[in-house]
C-alpha cells in the first residue's frame, strides 16, 4: 500500500470512528465510493430461511438503498432467491455482481431479482462477504446504475467494508432487554451446549415435554424462528455465554 493510500485509509477509519449513527457511517462510506460511481450502500446479517419480513429487516445494519426496492425485496422473499446472498453464504471472496451472470443464466428466480433491481438503478454492484463474531454470515454491498471498480481497489474496499460494518453494529440501537426465567435460561444454556431435549430433561429433572414447551417460549421471546437462531440472539444479547 502506498503512503497516499495508507493516509486515505487511516483518514477513512478516523471518520468512521467519529460517525455517531449508522446513517453517518453510510455517508462516510459513500464519500469514498462516489468517485467510482457508487451511490448506494447496504449491509446486514444474512437471515435464516423461515424468517418473516420483519425479522429479515431487523438484521439490516446499513441502509442507504431505495425504500421501494427494499419493501418489494423483503415482502416478496427475494432475499432467499438473490444470487448475491447465495454467493455471500458460500464464499468469503468479494465480487462484482456482473460475475454472477453465468450462474444466473438458468435460474429464473435469480434473474428476476437482478432484473428488478436494475429498475431501481441497482444494476452495478460490489459485495463483500463477512462473518460476525458469533459465526453468522453478513454482507456489505455498494451499488449504482453504473460505475467502475479498479482491481487494486477491491482489497482496500474490503477493509473499509469490514470496519464500517463493525462500527455500524456497535451503533445499532440496543434492543429491549429480553427477560427469561431462571429455568428458561438454564434450558437455553443447555441447548447452546448441544444437549437434546431428553438430556436436558434428565439434567433439570423435568419432563421432555416441558423442555420442548420452554424452548418454544424462549424462541418466541427472542423472536427466533428456530433454536439455532435463538441461541445466536441470546449470545448477542449476552443472555447466555
TORFIRO-296969 format. One line per 4 residues: number of its first residue (from 1); their letters; for each residue z, x, y of N, C-alpha, C. Coordinates in pm, 1 decimal, padded with zeros to 6 digits. Layout:
! residues N
NUM = a = Z X Y Z X Y Z X Y; ... $
This chain:
! residues 241
1 = xxxx = 00000.0 00084.3 -00119.3 00000.0 00000.0 00000.0 00000.0 00088.0 00124.6; -00090.6 00057.8 00217.7 -00098.4 00135.9 00340.5 00022.6 00108.7 00428.5; 00043.2 00198.5 00526.8 00155.5 00180.0 00618.8 00141.9 00048.1 00694.4; 00019.5 00013.7 00731.7 -00003.0 -00111.3 00804.3 00031.3 -00230.6 00717.0 $
5 = xxxx = -00014.3 -00228.1 00592.0 00013.7 -00338.5 00500.6 00163.2 -00352.4 00476.2; 00230.3 -00238.0 00462.0 00374.4 -00240.7 00441.0 00445.4 -00301.5 00561.2; 00405.7 -00260.4 00680.4 00467.2 -00313.5 00801.6 00445.0 -00464.1 00812.2; 00323.7 -00508.5 00780.0 00292.6 -00651.5 00786.9 00373.7 -00729.6 00684.5 $
9 = xxxx = 00390.7 -00672.1 00566.0 00467.9 -00738.5 00461.1 00614.4 -00749.6 00501.4; 00669.7 -00641.6 00554.0 00809.7 -00643.4 00597.0 00830.0 -00741.1 00712.9; 00731.5 -00750.3 00800.0 00739.3 -00844.7 00911.6 00738.5 -00988.0 00860.1; 00655.0 -01013.0 00758.2 00649.0 -01146.6 00699.1 00782.4 -01182.0 00633.4 $
13 = xxxx = 00839.5 -01090.8 00558.9 00967.7 -01114.8 00492.8 01076.5 -01144.8 00594.9; 01075.6 -01071.0 00704.6 01174.9 -01095.2 00809.8 01157.0 -01234.3 00869.3; 01031.2 -01276.6 00885.9 01004.6 -01409.8 00940.4 01049.9 -01518.6 00843.9; 01028.3 -01497.7 00714.4 01073.1 -01593.6 00614.0 01225.8 -01602.0 00614.2 $
17 = xxxx = 01291.2 -01487.9 00627.7 01437.8 -01487.2 00633.4 01490.2 -01566.1 00753.0; 01413.8 -01567.6 00861.2 01455.8 -01641.7 00980.1 01425.6 -01790.4 00971.1; 01338.9 -01828.8 00878.9 01300.0 -01969.7 00865.8 01422.1 -02053.9 00831.0; 01440.3 -02161.4 00904.9 01558.4 -02245.5 00883.6 01533.1 -02369.7 00803.6 $
21 = xxxx = 01409.9 -02388.7 00755.7 01376.1 -02508.0 00677.9 01253.4 -02478.4 00592.6; 01230.4 -02557.4 00485.8 01107.8 -02539.9 00407.3 00982.6 -02553.3 00493.4; 00986.9 -02644.4 00591.7 00871.3 -02659.6 00680.8 00843.8 -02529.5 00755.2; 00949.0 -02465.0 00802.2 00931.8 -02337.7 00872.6 00877.4 -02230.3 00779.7 $
25 = xxxx = 00917.1 -02234.3 00654.6 00862.1 -02140.8 00556.0 00712.2 -02164.0 00541.8; 00671.5 -02291.4 00529.8 00528.8 -02324.7 00517.7 00450.0 -02272.6 00637.1; 00503.0 -02293.5 00756.2 00432.9 -02249.3 00876.3 00418.9 -02097.6 00879.8; 00521.0 -02027.3 00832.9 00513.8 -01881.2 00830.1 00407.7 -01834.9 00731.0 $
29 = xxxx = 00403.2 -01900.2 00614.7 00300.1 -01867.2 00515.7 00161.1 -01890.9 00574.1; 00143.2 -02004.9 00638.7 00011.4 -02038.7 00692.2 -00030.9 -01944.0 00804.1; 00066.4 -01890.2 00877.3 00031.1 -01794.6 00982.6 -00034.4 -01670.0 00924.2; -00001.9 -01639.9 00797.9 -00059.0 -01523.0 00730.8 -00194.5 -01554.3 00668.8 $
33 = xxxx = -00208.7 -01674.2 00610.0 -00329.8 -01703.3 00532.9 -00437.1 -01777.9 00611.7; -00405.2 -01829.0 00729.6 -00507.4 -01898.9 00808.6 -00627.5 -01810.1 00841.1; -00607.6 -01680.8 00872.9 -00724.6 -01596.1 00899.7 -00821.1 -01586.7 00782.0; -00771.9 -01616.8 00661.7 -00857.3 -01616.2 00542.6 -00921.3 -01752.5 00517.9 $
37 = xxxx = -00888.1 -01850.6 00603.2 -00947.2 -01983.4 00590.0 -00858.2 -02086.6 00525.7; -00737.5 -02049.1 00480.5 -00647.6 -02142.5 00413.8 -00568.8 -02223.5 00516.8; -00557.4 -02353.7 00491.0 -00490.7 -02442.7 00586.1 -00377.9 -02524.3 00524.0; -00359.7 -02515.8 00393.1 -00259.6 -02597.6 00324.4 -00177.1 -02510.3 00229.6 $
41 = xxxx = -00051.4 -02549.3 00210.6 00033.8 -02479.5 00114.4 00119.3 -02582.8 00040.5; 00137.0 -02558.1 -00086.7 00215.0 -02649.9 -00170.6 00282.0 -02567.3 -00279.1; 00409.7 -02596.6 -00306.6 00480.6 -02523.9 -00412.6 00586.5 -02613.3 -00473.7; 00609.4 -02594.7 -00602.2 00711.7 -02673.7 -00668.1 00735.3 -02628.6 -00810.0 $
45 = xxxx = 00841.6 -02680.3 -00866.0 00874.3 -02657.6 -01006.6 00792.9 -02756.7 -01089.1; 00735.3 -02710.9 -01198.5 00648.7 -02796.3 -01278.5 00731.9 -02896.2 -01358.0; 00713.2 -03026.6 -01335.2 00788.6 -03127.9 -01410.3 00748.0 -03129.3 -01557.3; 00832.8 -03186.1 -01640.8 00801.2 -03200.9 -01782.3 00737.7 -03336.7 -01804.7 $
49 = xxxx = 00651.4 -03351.1 -01906.9 00589.7 -03480.9 -01935.7 00694.7 -03589.8 -01953.1; 00664.2 -03706.5 -01899.9 00757.3 -03818.4 -01909.4 00833.8 -03842.7 -01781.4; 00830.2 -03747.6 -01689.3 00897.8 -03766.2 -01560.7 00827.1 -03874.9 -01479.4; 00904.5 -03954.3 -01408.4 00847.8 -04053.9 -01318.9 00789.4 -03984.4 -01196.5 $
53 = xxxx = 00711.5 -04059.2 -01117.9 00653.9 -04003.4 -00996.0 00763.6 -03954.8 -00902.2; 00873.7 -04030.2 -00895.2 00984.3 -03991.1 -00808.2 01047.0 -03860.1 -00854.2; 01063.3 -03846.0 -00985.4 01120.6 -03722.8 -01038.9 01026.9 -03604.3 -01015.0; 00896.2 -03628.5 -01028.7 00799.6 -03522.5 -01001.6 00807.9 -03478.3 -00856.3 $
57 = xxxx = 00816.9 -03574.8 -00767.4 00825.2 -03542.7 -00625.1 00952.0 -03464.8 -00591.9; 01058.7 -03492.3 -00664.7 01184.8 -03422.3 -00636.8 01174.0 -03273.4 -00667.9; 01071.3 -03233.9 -00743.1 01052.4 -03092.9 -00776.8 00969.6 -03017.8 -00672.5; 00919.7 -03090.0 -00573.2 00839.5 -03025.5 -00469.5 00930.6 -02942.6 -00378.7 $
61 = xxxx = 00889.6 -02820.6 -00352.5 00968.9 -02728.5 -00270.1 00903.9 -02706.8 -00133.4; 00773.9 -02684.6 -00130.6 00698.3 -02671.2 -00006.1 00587.1 -02774.4 -00006.0; 00568.8 -02842.3 00107.0 00467.3 -02947.8 00110.7 00400.6 -02950.5 00246.8; 00291.6 -02877.4 00258.1 00203.0 -02887.6 00374.0 00067.0 -02922.7 00315.7 $
65 = xxxx = 00053.9 -03050.0 00277.1 -00052.7 -03099.9 00191.4 -00090.2 -03238.7 00242.6; -00211.8 -03285.9 00227.4 -00246.0 -03421.4 00272.9 -00159.0 -03527.3 00204.1; -00090.1 -03608.3 00283.2 00001.1 -03708.4 00226.3 -00070.5 -03807.0 00135.2; -00189.0 -03850.1 00175.8 -00262.8 -03948.2 00094.2 -00296.9 -03890.3 -00042.0 $
69 = xxxx = -00332.6 -03763.3 -00044.4 -00363.6 -03699.3 -00171.5 -00237.8 -03689.3 -00258.1; -00125.4 -03654.4 -00198.7 -00000.6 -03644.3 -00274.3 00037.1 -03778.9 -00334.9; 00024.2 -03885.6 -00257.1 00058.2 -04017.9 -00310.2 -00031.3 -04054.4 -00427.4; -00160.3 -04028.6 -00413.1 -00252.7 -04058.6 -00523.4 -00221.6 -03971.1 -00644.5 $
73 = xxxx = -00200.2 -03843.6 -00619.1 -00178.4 -03744.4 -00724.9 -00057.8 -03780.0 -00811.7; 00054.2 -03811.6 -00746.5 00175.7 -03838.7 -00823.1 00178.7 -03980.1 -00880.3; 00125.7 -04077.6 -00809.3 00129.0 -04214.5 -00858.8 00037.0 -04233.1 -00978.8; -00071.2 -04154.4 -00986.6 -00166.0 -04166.8 -01097.7 -00139.5 -04066.1 -01209.4 $
77 = xxxx = -00033.5 -03988.1 -01195.0 -00000.2 -03893.5 -01301.0 -00098.6 -03779.4 -01315.2; -00164.4 -03741.9 -01205.0 -00263.4 -03634.9 -01211.7 -00202.1 -03500.0 -01246.5; -00073.7 -03484.1 -01221.7 -00010.7 -03355.2 -01246.9 -00031.7 -03310.0 -01390.8; -00032.5 -03406.1 -01483.1 -00044.8 -03369.8 -01624.1 -00190.7 -03359.7 -01669.2 $
81 = xxxx = -00284.4 -03379.9 -01575.2 -00426.5 -03361.3 -01603.2 -00484.9 -03246.4 -01522.1; -00408.4 -03198.0 -01426.9 -00453.7 -03095.9 -01333.3 -00472.2 -02962.1 -01404.4; -00593.6 -02906.0 -01402.8 -00615.2 -02777.9 -01471.1 -00537.8 -02662.6 -01408.7; -00503.2 -02672.9 -01280.2 -00423.5 -02565.9 -01219.9 -00283.1 -02565.0 -01278.3 $
85 = xxxx = -00228.7 -02682.6 -01306.2 -00095.1 -02690.3 -01366.6 -00099.6 -02637.0 -01509.5; -00205.5 -02670.7 -01581.4 -00220.4 -02621.0 -01717.7 -00225.9 -02468.3 -01719.3; -00293.8 -02410.4 -01621.1 -00300.5 -02264.0 -01614.7 -00164.6 -02204.9 -01576.8; -00095.1 -02268.4 -01483.2 00035.8 -02218.5 -01440.2 00133.1 -02210.7 -01557.0 $
89 = xxxx = 00127.0 -02309.2 -01646.9 00221.7 -02313.5 -01758.6 00178.1 -02227.5 -01877.0; 00060.5 -02167.0 -01866.6 00012.2 -02087.8 -01979.6 -00016.1 -01942.1 -01944.8; -00006.1 -01907.3 -01815.0 -00036.7 -01770.7 -01773.3 00047.3 -01734.5 -01651.7; 00075.1 -01605.8 -01636.2 00150.7 -01559.2 -01519.6 00059.5 -01492.8 -01417.6 $
93 = xxxx = -00071.6 -01490.6 -01442.5 -00164.5 -01424.4 -01352.3 -00211.9 -01520.1 -01242.5; -00207.7 -01477.9 -01115.8 -00261.7 -01559.9 -01007.1 -00410.7 -01585.3 -01029.2; -00461.1 -01695.8 -00975.6 -00601.5 -01730.8 -00998.9 -00658.8 -01813.6 -00885.6; -00790.1 -01796.9 -00866.0 -00865.2 -01885.6 -00777.8 -00901.3 -02011.2 -00854.5 $
97 = xxxx = -00904.5 -02124.1 -00787.1 -00939.1 -02248.0 -00855.3 -01081.1 -02242.7 -00912.2; -01169.2 -02169.3 -00846.6 -01306.8 -02159.6 -00895.9 -01312.8 -02096.3 -01034.2; -01210.0 -02020.0 -01071.1 -01206.6 -01956.3 -01202.0 -01180.6 -02056.1 -01314.3; -01144.9 -02179.6 -01278.7 -01115.1 -02282.0 -01378.2 -01237.4 -02366.2 -01414.3 $
101 = xxxx = -01347.3 -02345.8 -01343.3 -01463.0 -02433.9 -01360.5 -01514.1 -02435.5 -01503.8; -01518.6 -02320.6 -01567.3 -01570.7 -02315.4 -01703.8 -01483.1 -02394.2 -01799.8; -01350.5 -02383.2 -01785.5 -01259.6 -02454.1 -01876.0 -01257.8 -02603.9 -01849.2; -01300.1 -02645.3 -01729.6 -01300.1 -02788.5 -01693.9 -01429.7 -02858.3 -01732.7 $
105 = xxxx = -01527.9 -02781.4 -01772.1 -01661.7 -02836.8 -01792.1 -01662.5 -02953.5 -01889.8; -01583.5 -02945.3 -01995.1 -01582.8 -03050.4 -02096.6 -01457.7 -03137.7 -02090.9; -01384.5 -03130.6 -01981.2 -01261.0 -03208.3 -01965.5 -01279.8 -03304.6 -01848.5; -01309.8 -03429.5 -01881.5 -01341.1 -03528.4 -01777.4 -01223.0 -03551.1 -01683.3 $
109 = xxxx = -01101.0 -03553.6 -01737.5 -00983.1 -03577.7 -01654.7 -00961.4 -03464.0 -01555.4; -00974.0 -03340.9 -01603.6 -00956.4 -03224.9 -01516.7 -01063.6 -03221.9 -01408.3; -01186.9 -03253.9 -01445.6 -01296.4 -03255.3 -01348.2 -01271.7 -03361.2 -01241.8; -01216.2 -03476.1 -01282.3 -01189.5 -03583.3 -01186.3 -01084.0 -03540.1 -01085.2 $
113 = xxxx = -00978.0 -03475.1 -01133.2 -00871.8 -03430.3 -01042.1 -00928.2 -03332.8 -00939.6; -01006.1 -03236.3 -00983.9 -01061.3 -03136.1 -00892.9 -01160.9 -03198.7 -00795.6; -01240.0 -03293.8 -00843.7 -01338.5 -03359.8 -00756.9 -01269.0 -03442.7 -00649.3; -01164.1 -03514.2 -00686.9 -01093.3 -03595.8 -00589.2 -01017.1 -03509.6 -00489.8 $
117 = xxxx = -00968.5 -03394.8 -00533.1 -00900.9 -03303.3 -00440.1 -00996.9 -03259.3 -00330.3; -01123.5 -03240.6 -00367.4 -01222.5 -03198.8 -00267.2 -01241.7 -03304.7 -00159.4; -01215.7 -03432.6 -00193.1 -01226.2 -03539.1 -00092.7 -01125.6 -03517.1 00020.3; -01018.3 -03444.7 -00009.2 -00913.4 -03418.6 00090.0 -00919.0 -03274.3 00140.2 $
121 = xxxx = -01038.7 -03214.9 00131.6 -01061.9 -03078.8 00180.8 -00977.0 -02976.2 00107.5; -00961.3 -02998.1 -00022.5 -00887.2 -02904.6 -00107.4 -00978.3 -02853.5 -00218.5; -01092.4 -02802.6 -00179.1 -01188.8 -02756.6 -00278.2 -01178.1 -02609.3 -00311.4; -01112.6 -02534.2 -00225.0 -01098.7 -02389.5 -00246.2 -00950.2 -02355.7 -00246.2 $
125 = xxxx = -00902.4 -02297.7 -00353.8 -00759.1 -02271.2 -00360.5 -00724.5 -02147.7 -00440.5; -00601.5 -02104.1 -00422.3 -00547.3 -01988.9 -00494.0 -00404.8 -02023.3 -00533.9; -00371.5 -02001.4 -00660.3 -00240.1 -02039.4 -00713.0 -00170.1 -01919.7 -00775.6; -00041.3 -01911.1 -00747.9 00043.5 -01805.6 -00805.7 00144.0 -01870.2 -00900.3 $
129 = xxxx = 00134.1 -01846.9 -01031.6 00235.3 -01897.8 -01125.6 00364.7 -01818.8 -01111.8; 00477.2 -01886.6 -01132.0 00608.1 -01821.8 -01122.4 00703.3 -01886.1 -01222.4; 00820.2 -01826.1 -01237.0 00927.4 -01884.2 -01315.9 01054.1 -01885.5 -01232.0; 01131.9 -01991.8 -01246.7 01261.9 -01995.4 -01180.7 01361.3 -01916.7 -01265.4 $
133 = xxxx = 01480.5 -01892.7 -01211.4 01580.7 -01815.9 -01284.0 01626.2 -01886.0 -01411.2; 01612.8 -02020.5 -01415.9 01652.3 -02091.3 -01537.7 01533.6 -02116.5 -01630.6; 01424.1 -02043.2 -01608.0 01313.3 -02043.9 -01703.3 01210.4 -02152.7 -01685.4; 01215.1 -02226.8 -01577.2 01116.2 -02331.4 -01555.7 00990.5 -02274.0 -01490.8 $
137 = xxxx = 00876.0 -02331.6 -01526.2 00750.6 -02290.9 -01463.8 00743.3 -02346.5 -01322.6; 00684.4 -02268.5 -01234.2 00665.9 -02311.5 -01095.9 00531.2 -02260.4 -01048.0; 00479.2 -02325.5 -00946.4 00350.7 -02284.2 -00892.2 00350.6 -02286.5 -00740.7; 00276.9 -02194.3 -00682.5 00262.5 -02183.1 -00537.5 00113.3 -02178.7 -00509.3 $
141 = xxxx = 00063.9 -02273.7 -00428.5 -00079.2 -02280.5 -00401.6 -00108.6 -02283.3 -00252.6; -00216.0 -02216.7 -00214.3 -00273.2 -02231.0 -00081.2 -00414.4 -02282.5 -00099.9; -00462.2 -02362.7 -00004.5 -00591.6 -02424.6 -00024.7 -00656.3 -02463.2 00107.3; -00784.7 -02498.6 00099.7 -00861.9 -02545.8 00213.3 -00994.3 -02597.8 00158.9 $
145 = xxxx = -01083.9 -02638.0 00248.2 -01215.5 -02678.9 00200.3 -01302.7 -02557.9 00170.9; -01273.0 -02446.4 00238.4 -01346.0 -02322.1 00211.0 -01261.5 -02205.1 00260.6; -01290.2 -02088.8 00209.2 -01215.0 -01972.0 00250.9 -01259.7 -01849.4 00174.2; -01185.5 -01742.4 00187.3 -01214.4 -01619.4 00114.0 -01083.7 -01549.5 00082.1 $
149 = xxxx = -01084.3 -01475.4 -00025.7 -00964.4 -01401.9 -00063.3 -01005.8 -01268.4 -00124.3; -01003.8 -01163.1 -00044.2 -01038.8 -01030.3 -00095.7 -00950.5 -00993.6 -00215.2; -01007.6 -00925.9 -00311.7 -00935.4 -00890.8 -00433.7 -00807.6 -00813.3 -00402.6; -00814.4 -00722.1 -00306.8 -00698.6 -00638.1 -00277.5 -00583.4 -00717.9 -00217.2 $
153 = xxxx = -00611.5 -00840.0 -00168.0 -00508.0 -00921.3 -00104.3 -00429.2 -01004.0 -00205.7; -00480.4 -01014.6 -00327.2 -00416.7 -01101.1 -00427.0 -00273.2 -01059.5 -00457.9; -00252.8 -00930.8 -00486.6 -00119.1 -00884.9 -00523.8 -00021.5 -00899.1 -00406.7; -00071.6 -00873.1 -00289.1 00013.4 -00889.1 -00171.5 00053.7 -01035.1 -00155.3 $
157 = xxxx = -00042.0 -01124.3 -00175.1 -00012.2 -01266.5 -00162.1 00082.1 -01313.0 -00272.2; 00074.0 -01253.2 -00389.1 00166.1 -01286.8 -00497.4 00310.1 -01255.9 -00456.4; 00332.3 -01141.6 -00394.5 00465.3 -01105.0 -00346.0 00512.5 -01203.4 -00238.8; 00424.8 -01235.4 -00144.2 00461.0 -01327.8 -00037.0 00493.5 -01466.1 -00092.4 $
161 = xxxx = 00417.2 -01509.2 -00192.5 00440.5 -01640.9 -00252.6 00577.1 -01648.0 -00318.0; 00610.7 -01545.7 -00393.5 00738.1 -01546.0 -00464.6 00855.4 -01542.5 -00367.6; 00843.3 -01464.2 -00261.8 00952.2 -01455.1 -00165.0 00967.2 -01587.4 -00089.2; 00852.9 -01646.6 -00051.3 00856.3 -01774.3 00020.9 00915.5 -01884.8 -00064.8 $
165 = xxxx = 00877.1 -01888.0 -00191.3 00927.5 -01989.8 -00282.9 01078.7 -01978.1 -00298.8; 01126.3 -01856.2 -00315.3 01270.5 -01835.8 -00329.7 01346.8 -01879.6 -00206.5; 01292.6 -01847.4 -00088.9 01358.7 -01887.1 00034.7 01360.2 -02039.3 00050.2; 01248.9 -02103.4 00016.3 01241.7 -02249.2 00027.3 01340.3 -02316.1 -00067.3 $
169 = xxxx = 01355.2 -02260.8 -00186.3 01452.4 -02316.4 -00280.7 01593.6 -02308.9 -00223.7; 01624.8 -02197.1 -00161.0 01759.9 -02179.8 -00106.7 01785.0 -02272.5 00011.0; 01677.3 -02316.2 00078.0 01691.3 -02403.3 00193.7 01685.3 -02552.0 00159.8; 01643.0 -02580.8 00036.6 01628.8 -02721.5 -00002.7 01762.4 -02793.3 00010.2 $
173 = xxxx = 01755.4 -02917.7 00047.9 01877.9 -02997.4 00062.0 01955.4 -02997.0 -00068.1; 02083.1 -02974.6 -00059.6 02168.3 -02978.1 -00178.1 02183.4 -03122.0 -00225.0; 02150.3 -03150.7 -00351.3 02161.7 -03288.2 -00399.1 02306.1 -03334.0 -00402.9; 02328.9 -03466.4 -00397.7 02465.4 -03515.6 -00403.5 02533.5 -03469.5 -00532.1 $
177 = xxxx = 02663.2 -03444.9 -00527.6 02731.2 -03397.3 -00647.7 02723.2 -03498.4 -00761.6; 02700.4 -03447.1 -00880.4 02696.5 -03531.6 -00999.8 02833.1 -03523.6 -01066.7; 02894.2 -03638.2 -01087.2 03027.9 -03640.5 -01145.8 03020.0 -03677.3 -01293.7; 03053.4 -03580.5 -01377.7 03063.9 -03605.4 -01521.0 03211.2 -03611.4 -01558.5 $
181 = xxxx = 03242.3 -03694.7 -01654.7 03378.7 -03695.6 -01705.9 03402.0 -03565.8 -01782.5; 03525.6 -03526.0 -01802.1 03552.3 -03403.1 -01879.0 03487.6 -03406.3 -02017.0; 03489.1 -03524.2 -02083.3 03428.2 -03533.7 -02216.4 03276.8 -03519.1 -02207.8; 03213.9 -03579.1 -02104.0 03069.1 -03564.4 -02086.5 03032.1 -03418.5 -02060.8 $
185 = xxxx = 03114.7 -03350.7 -01980.7 03088.6 -03209.0 -01953.6 03097.0 -03127.3 -02082.4; 03191.7 -03162.1 -02169.9 03203.6 -03092.8 -02298.3 03078.8 -03115.0 -02382.7; 03034.6 -03239.9 -02388.3 02915.3 -03272.8 -02467.4 02794.8 -03195.2 -02415.6; 02778.2 -03195.2 -02282.7 02663.3 -03126.4 -02224.2 02669.6 -02976.5 -02249.6 $
189 = xxxx = 02788.2 -02919.8 -02243.4 02802.4 -02776.8 -02268.5 02761.9 -02742.5 -02412.1; 02802.0 -02826.4 -02507.1 02765.7 -02800.2 -02646.1 02616.2 -02823.8 -02670.0; 02557.7 -02922.3 -02600.4 02412.2 -02943.2 -02609.8 02340.5 -02818.2 -02559.1; 02389.9 -02763.6 -02447.1 02329.2 -02643.3 -02390.5 02335.7 -02526.1 -02487.3 $
193 = xxxx = 02435.4 -02526.8 -02572.5 02450.1 -02418.4 -02669.3 02378.1 -02445.4 -02800.3; 02300.0 -02554.4 -02801.4 02212.2 -02581.0 -02915.6 02274.5 -02656.7 -03030.6; 02391.5 -02716.9 -03009.1 02457.1 -02790.6 -03116.8 02391.1 -02927.8 -03136.4; 02387.8 -02972.5 -03259.6 02335.4 -03105.5 -03290.9 02442.2 -03210.5 -03261.9 $
197 = xxxx = 02400.5 -03337.9 -03260.5 02497.8 -03445.5 -03238.0 02606.4 -03442.9 -03344.8; 02567.6 -03417.7 -03467.9 02665.5 -03414.9 -03577.3 02766.8 -03302.5 -03555.5; 02716.3 -03184.3 -03518.5 02806.9 -03071.3 -03495.4 02901.5 -03098.9 -03378.7; 02848.2 -03160.3 -03272.3 02932.9 -03191.3 -03156.1 03039.0 -03294.5 -03194.0 $
201 = xxxx = 02999.2 -03392.2 -03275.8 03095.6 -03495.3 -03316.7 03210.0 -03435.2 -03396.1; 03179.9 -03334.7 -03477.9 03284.3 -03268.4 -03555.4 03375.1 -03184.9 -03464.1; 03315.3 -03117.3 -03365.5 03392.9 -03032.7 -03274.5 03487.6 -03116.5 -03189.1; 03437.0 -03231.7 -03140.5 03515.4 -03314.2 -03047.9 03592.5 -03426.3 -03117.3 $
205 = xxxx = 03573.5 -03438.7 -03248.3 03643.9 -03540.2 -03326.6 03612.7 -03682.1 -03277.5; 03484.0 -03706.0 -03257.3 03437.2 -03840.0 -03219.2 03319.3 -03874.0 -03309.3; 03269.7 -03996.9 -03299.0 03157.7 -04037.3 -03382.3 03026.3 -03979.1 -03329.5; 02931.1 -03963.8 -03419.7 02799.1 -03914.7 -03380.8 02731.9 -04012.9 -03285.2 $
209 = xxxx = 02755.7 -04143.0 -03308.9 02700.5 -04246.2 -03221.1 02751.8 -04229.4 -03078.4; 02880.0 -04197.0 -03062.9 02937.5 -04179.0 -02929.6 02876.8 -04056.8 -02861.2; 02851.6 -03951.1 -02935.9 02788.9 -03832.2 -02878.2 02651.2 -03867.4 -02822.2; 02573.2 -03940.8 -02900.0 02439.9 -03980.7 -02855.4 02448.8 -04069.1 -02731.3 $
213 = xxxx = 02544.9 -04164.4 -02731.0 02562.0 -04254.2 -02617.2 02599.6 -04175.5 -02491.6; 02688.6 -04079.0 -02506.0 02729.9 -03998.3 -02391.9 02615.2 -03911.0 -02342.0; 02536.7 -03861.3 -02433.9 02421.8 -03778.9 -02395.0 02324.0 -03860.1 -02311.1; 02304.6 -03987.8 -02348.8 02215.7 -04075.0 -02270.9 02273.6 -04102.5 -02132.9 $
217 = xxxx = 02405.3 -04120.2 -02124.9 02469.6 -04140.3 -01994.9 02453.2 -04016.2 -01906.7; 02466.3 -03899.8 -01968.4 02451.3 -03774.2 -01894.7 02309.8 -03762.2 -01838.7; 02211.2 -03792.3 -01922.4 02072.5 -03786.6 -01876.7 02050.3 -03879.2 -01758.5; 02107.5 -03998.9 -01765.6 02091.9 -04096.3 -01657.7 02154.9 -04044.7 -01527.9 $
221 = xxxx = 02274.7 -03989.7 -01538.4 02343.4 -03939.2 -01418.7 02267.0 -03824.3 -01353.6; 02203.0 -03742.2 -01434.7 02130.9 -03626.2 -01383.3 01985.4 -03656.9 -01350.1; 01942.9 -03780.5 -01376.5 01804.6 -03816.7 -01351.4 01707.1 -03741.1 -01438.3; 01748.7 -03711.9 -01560.5 01668.5 -03631.1 -01652.0 01598.5 -03718.4 -01754.5 $
225 = xxxx = 01476.9 -03679.6 -01792.7 01400.8 -03756.5 -01891.1 01430.5 -03713.1 -02033.9; 01493.8 -03598.4 -02052.0 01531.1 -03553.0 -02186.5 01650.5 -03458.9 -02175.7; 01701.1 -03417.7 -02286.5 01821.8 -03334.2 -02286.7 01797.6 -03195.0 -02228.9; 01680.4 -03140.7 -02257.6 01649.2 -03008.3 -02204.3 01649.6 -03010.1 -02052.2 $
229 = xxxx = 01589.4 -03114.0 -01995.8 01587.0 -03126.2 -01850.6 01728.5 -03147.6 -01796.2; 01808.3 -03224.7 -01868.6 01945.8 -03248.3 -01824.4 02024.1 -03117.1 -01820.3; 02005.1 -03034.5 -01920.5 02073.2 -02905.0 -01923.0 02026.2 -02816.9 -01807.7; 01893.5 -02813.8 -01784.8 01839.7 -02732.3 -01676.3 01895.0 -02777.3 -01541.3 $
233 = xxxx = 01900.0 -02908.4 -01520.9 01952.4 -02961.5 -01395.2 02100.8 -02928.3 -01379.8; 02175.2 -02942.1 -01488.6 02318.7 -02913.7 -01483.1 02344.4 -02765.5 -01454.6; 02261.3 -02679.2 -01510.6 02274.4 -02536.8 -01481.9 02244.0 -02508.5 -01335.7; 02139.2 -02575.4 -01282.5 02101.8 -02554.9 -01143.1 02213.4 -02600.2 -01049.9 $
237 = xxxx = 02280.4 -02709.6 -01086.4 02389.0 -02763.1 -01003.8 02523.4 -02700.4 -01036.1; 02523.0 -02606.5 -01132.2 02644.0 -02534.8 -01173.6 02750.1 -02629.8 -01228.6; 02704.3 -02738.1 -01291.1 02796.6 -02827.9 -01359.0 02843.3 -02762.7 -01490.1; 02750.3 -02691.2 -01551.7 02783.9 -02610.1 -01669.7 02730.9 -02469.4 -01644.9 $
241 = x = 02775.8 -02376.4 -01725.7 02732.5 -02237.1 -01708.9 02688.6 -02178.5 -01841.4 $
